[in-house]
Amino acid sequence: MKLTVRDRAAPATAAALALLAFVNGCASNPFRTAAPATPLSLQPPPGVAAPAHTLPQAAIAPATPSYADVDGRQVAAALSRSREESQVMQDEITALREQLASTSTQLAQARVTGMPPAPATAAEGVAAGPKATSPATMKSALAGLSLPDLAPRFDGSVVRIDIPADQLFDDGTANIRPAGAATLTQVSAELDRVYPGHFIGIEGHVDTEPLHNASWTSPHQLTAARAAAVFDFLTTRTSMQERQLFLVAHGSNHPLVSNATAAGRAKNRRIELVVYPEHSAAAD
């Protein structure tokens, strides 16, 4: 019998169909065990930065503190500490100002006590300090000063004579007026009579008004110049000696009264001649 091409291809076709049916049957077999699913990961491969939108919110930026989250008691405690620290600083500033206010007086006293001692005597073999008058004697001798227009006063262990600057100097200058020269001559004669040879401080003071004279850039410069002018007058026109005098410029640091009124400011503009208990060595 003669086979055609169709007859020869039939077995091959049947085999292919059988294989396809086997494969489909295995895939639809309800008893076949399913392969485990690969989990989906949001993490990038090692070395690759993750996009910002895939990161948790906490990893993008830390939460910003809010004042609403702060305990009110903590705020109150912080404010209380701040006020206490401010008060401590203010107290320290006040103490420093008080110390500064007494510096000039301490300096004047130190200059007196720091004067060279008198030469040692052969019997003692040691240097003796400058002779000093007792405070009681200084105070009792004050009544012997004949200066009714100046009202000398006793202050601790020293005698103070306040001379108005307006009486001594032309306005805003260190030029001694004729009336001022007469006053200084009178005061010098009385001090030489009642307190001969005593150390005397020449202390300049002004008020707090702005300076109008371009010659001075500060109140201390003006008071220093005025004290120096009085020193020059006393040592050249009176019997006082350079060795018993020294100068202090206070500026406006030590007013006698308030500067709020014209009368108060006039009283604060002054030269003080301060007589100390110690004597100059040459006077002994």
C-alpha positions as CSV (number, residue, x, y, z in Angstrom):
1,M,0.0,0.0,0.0
2,K,1.3,3.4,-0.9
3,L,1.5,6.0,2.0
4,T,0.9,9.7,1.3
5,V,2.8,12.6,2.9
6,R,-0.2,13.3,5.2
7,D,-0.2,9.7,6.3
8,R,3.6,9.8,7.2
9,A,3.2,13.2,9.2
10,A,0.2,12.0,11.3
11,P,2.3,10.1,14.0
12,A,4.5,13.2,14.5
13,T,1.5,15.4,14.9
14,A,-0.1,13.1,17.4
15,A,3.0,13.0,19.5
16,A,3.3,16.8,19.6
17,L,-0.3,17.1,20.7
18,A,0.2,14.6,23.4
19,L,3.2,16.5,24.8
20,L,1.3,19.8,24.8
21,A,-1.6,18.2,26.7
22,F,0.8,16.8,29.3
23,V,2.3,20.2,29.9
24,N,-1.0,21.9,30.2
25,G,-2.2,19.2,32.5
26,C,0.8,19.6,34.8
27,A,0.3,23.4,35.0
28,S,-3.4,23.1,35.9
29,N,-2.9,20.2,38.4
30,P,-4.5,21.3,41.7
31,F,-2.1,19.0,43.6
32,R,1.1,20.7,42.3
33,T,3.1,22.6,45.0
34,A,3.4,26.4,44.1
35,A,6.8,27.9,44.1
36,P,7.3,30.4,46.9
37,A,6.9,34.1,45.8
38,T,9.9,36.3,45.9
39,P,9.2,39.1,48.5
40,L,9.2,42.6,47.1
41,S,11.9,44.8,48.8
42,L,11.9,48.6,48.8
43,Q,15.6,48.7,49.8
44,P,18.0,49.7,47.1
45,P,20.9,47.5,46.2
46,P,24.1,48.0,48.2
47,G,25.8,51.3,47.3
48,V,22.7,52.8,45.7
49,A,21.1,55.8,47.5
50,A,17.3,55.4,48.0
51,P,15.0,58.1,46.6
52,A,13.8,60.5,49.3
53,H,10.2,59.6,48.8
54,T,10.8,55.9,49.6
55,L,12.5,56.7,53.0
56,P,10.5,56.8,56.2
57,Q,9.6,60.3,57.3
58,A,11.9,60.2,60.4
59,A,14.9,59.3,58.2
60,I,14.4,62.4,56.0
61,A,14.7,65.1,58.7
62,P,14.3,65.1,62.4
63,A,11.3,66.7,63.8
64,T,11.7,70.4,64.6
65,P,11.1,71.3,68.3
66,S,8.1,73.4,68.9
67,Y,7.6,75.9,71.7
68,A,4.2,74.3,72.2
69,D,6.1,71.2,73.4
70,V,8.0,73.1,76.1
71,D,6.8,72.8,79.6
72,G,5.6,76.2,80.9
73,R,7.4,75.4,84.2
74,Q,10.7,75.1,82.3
75,V,10.2,78.5,80.7
76,A,9.4,80.1,84.1
77,A,12.5,78.6,85.7
78,A,14.7,79.8,82.8
79,L,13.3,83.3,83.2
80,S,13.8,83.3,86.9
81,R,17.5,82.2,86.5
82,S,18.0,85.0,83.9
83,R,16.6,87.6,86.3
84,E,18.8,86.3,89.1
85,E,21.9,86.5,87.0
86,S,21.0,90.0,85.8
87,Q,20.6,91.1,89.4
88,V,24.0,89.6,90.4
89,M,25.6,91.5,87.5
90,Q,23.9,94.7,88.6
91,D,25.1,94.3,92.2
92,E,28.7,93.8,90.9
93,I,28.5,96.9,88.8
94,T,27.2,98.9,91.8
95,A,30.0,97.6,93.9
96,L,32.6,98.5,91.3
97,R,31.2,102.0,91.0
98,E,31.4,102.5,94.8
99,Q,35.0,101.3,94.8
100,L,35.8,103.7,91.9
101,A,34.2,106.6,93.8
102,S,36.6,106.0,96.7
103,T,39.8,105.6,94.6
104,S,40.7,109.3,94.5
105,T,40.5,109.7,98.3
106,Q,42.5,106.5,98.8
107,L,45.1,107.7,96.3
108,A,45.5,111.0,98.1
109,Q,45.9,109.3,101.5
110,A,48.4,106.8,100.0
111,R,50.5,109.7,98.5
112,V,50.7,111.3,101.9
113,T,51.6,108.1,103.8
114,G,54.0,107.2,101.0
115,M,56.2,110.4,101.4
116,P,59.9,109.7,102.0
117,P,60.5,109.2,105.8
118,A,62.6,111.6,107.8
119,P,66.4,110.8,108.1
120,A,67.3,108.3,110.8
121,T,68.8,109.7,114.0
122,A,72.0,108.3,115.3
123,A,70.4,107.1,118.5
124,E,67.6,105.2,116.8
125,G,69.5,103.9,113.8
126,V,66.2,103.5,111.9
127,A,64.1,105.8,109.7
128,A,61.2,107.6,111.4
129,G,58.0,108.3,109.6
130,P,56.7,111.8,109.1
131,K,55.4,113.5,112.3
132,A,51.6,113.6,112.5
133,T,49.2,115.6,114.6
134,S,46.5,113.7,116.4
135,P,42.9,114.0,115.0
136,A,41.8,115.7,118.2
137,T,44.4,118.4,117.8
138,M,43.6,118.8,114.1
139,K,39.9,119.3,115.0
140,S,40.5,121.7,117.9
141,A,42.9,123.8,115.8
142,L,40.2,124.2,113.1
143,A,38.5,126.9,115.3
144,G,41.6,129.0,114.9
145,L,41.3,129.4,111.2
146,S,39.9,132.8,110.3
147,L,38.2,132.1,107.0
148,P,34.5,132.9,107.6
149,D,33.5,133.0,103.9
150,L,34.8,129.5,103.2
151,A,33.5,127.5,106.2
152,P,36.4,125.0,106.7
153,R,35.2,121.6,107.9
154,F,36.7,118.6,109.7
155,D,36.4,115.3,107.8
156,G,37.7,112.2,109.6
157,S,41.3,113.1,110.3
158,V,41.7,115.9,107.7
159,V,40.5,119.5,107.3
160,R,38.8,120.5,104.1
161,I,38.5,124.1,102.7
162,D,36.2,124.4,99.7
163,I,36.9,127.4,97.5
164,P,34.4,128.0,94.7
165,A,35.9,127.6,91.3
166,D,33.8,130.5,90.0
167,Q,35.6,132.7,92.5
168,L,39.1,131.5,91.5
169,F,38.9,131.1,87.7
170,D,37.5,132.7,84.6
171,D,34.6,130.6,83.2
172,G,35.8,127.3,81.7
173,T,39.5,128.1,82.1
174,A,42.4,127.6,84.5
175,N,43.3,131.3,84.6
176,I,43.3,132.6,88.2
177,R,41.3,135.8,88.6
178,P,42.5,138.7,90.7
179,A,39.8,137.9,93.3
180,G,40.9,134.3,93.3
181,A,44.5,135.3,93.9
182,A,43.5,137.3,96.9
183,T,41.5,134.4,98.3
184,L,44.5,132.0,97.8
185,T,46.8,134.4,99.5
186,Q,44.5,134.7,102.5
187,V,44.0,130.9,102.8
188,S,47.7,130.2,102.5
189,A,48.5,132.6,105.4
190,E,45.9,131.0,107.6
191,L,47.1,127.5,106.9
192,D,50.7,128.5,107.5
193,R,49.7,130.0,110.8
194,V,47.4,127.2,112.2
195,Y,48.8,124.1,110.4
196,P,52.4,125.0,109.6
197,G,54.3,122.4,107.5
198,H,51.4,120.0,107.1
199,F,50.9,118.1,103.8
200,I,48.1,119.7,101.8
201,G,46.3,118.2,98.8
202,I,45.0,120.5,96.1
203,E,41.9,118.7,94.7
204,G,40.0,119.9,91.6
205,H,36.3,119.3,91.0
206,V,33.7,120.3,88.3
207,D,30.0,119.7,87.7
208,T,28.5,117.5,85.1
209,E,27.8,120.2,82.5
210,P,29.4,119.7,79.0
211,L,32.7,121.5,78.5
212,H,32.5,124.5,76.2
213,N,36.2,125.3,76.1
214,A,38.0,123.3,73.3
215,S,41.2,123.3,75.3
216,W,39.8,120.5,77.5
217,T,38.6,117.1,76.2
218,S,37.5,115.8,79.6
219,P,36.5,117.1,83.1
220,H,39.6,115.5,84.5
221,Q,41.8,117.6,82.2
222,L,40.1,120.8,83.4
223,T,40.4,119.9,87.1
224,A,44.0,118.8,86.7
225,A,44.9,122.2,85.0
226,R,43.1,124.1,87.7
227,A,44.8,122.2,90.5
228,A,48.2,122.8,88.8
229,A,47.4,126.5,88.5
230,V,46.7,126.7,92.3
231,F,49.9,124.8,93.0
232,D,52.0,127.2,90.9
233,F,50.4,130.2,92.6
234,L,50.9,128.9,96.2
235,T,54.6,127.9,95.5
236,T,55.5,131.1,93.8
237,R,53.4,133.7,95.5
238,T,53.1,132.4,99.1
239,S,55.2,130.8,101.7
240,M,54.0,127.2,101.0
241,Q,56.7,124.7,99.8
242,E,56.5,122.3,96.9
243,R,57.4,119.4,99.2
244,Q,54.2,119.7,101.2
245,L,51.8,120.0,98.3
246,F,50.3,117.4,95.9
247,L,47.5,117.4,93.3
248,V,44.4,115.4,92.6
249,A,42.0,115.8,89.7
250,H,38.6,114.4,90.4
251,G,36.7,115.6,87.3
252,S,33.0,115.4,88.1
253,N,33.2,112.2,90.1
254,H,32.7,113.6,93.6
255,P,29.9,116.2,93.8
256,L,29.0,117.8,97.1
257,V,25.3,118.1,96.2
258,S,23.0,117.3,93.3
259,N,23.8,118.7,89.9
260,A,20.1,119.2,89.1
261,T,20.1,122.9,89.8
262,A,22.4,125.8,88.9
263,A,23.1,126.5,92.5
264,G,24.1,122.9,93.0
265,R,26.4,122.8,90.0
266,A,28.1,126.0,91.2
267,K,28.7,124.4,94.6
268,N,30.3,121.4,92.9
269,R,32.7,123.4,90.9
270,R,35.4,123.9,93.4
271,I,39.0,123.6,94.6
272,E,39.4,121.7,97.9
273,L,42.5,122.3,100.0
274,V,42.8,119.3,102.2
275,V,45.1,119.6,105.2
276,Y,46.5,116.2,106.4
277,P,47.8,115.4,109.9
278,E,51.3,114.5,108.6
279,H,54.0,117.1,108.4
280,S,56.6,117.4,105.6
281,A,60.1,116.3,106.8
282,A,61.6,119.7,106.1
283,A,59.1,121.4,108.5
284,D,60.2,119.4,111.5
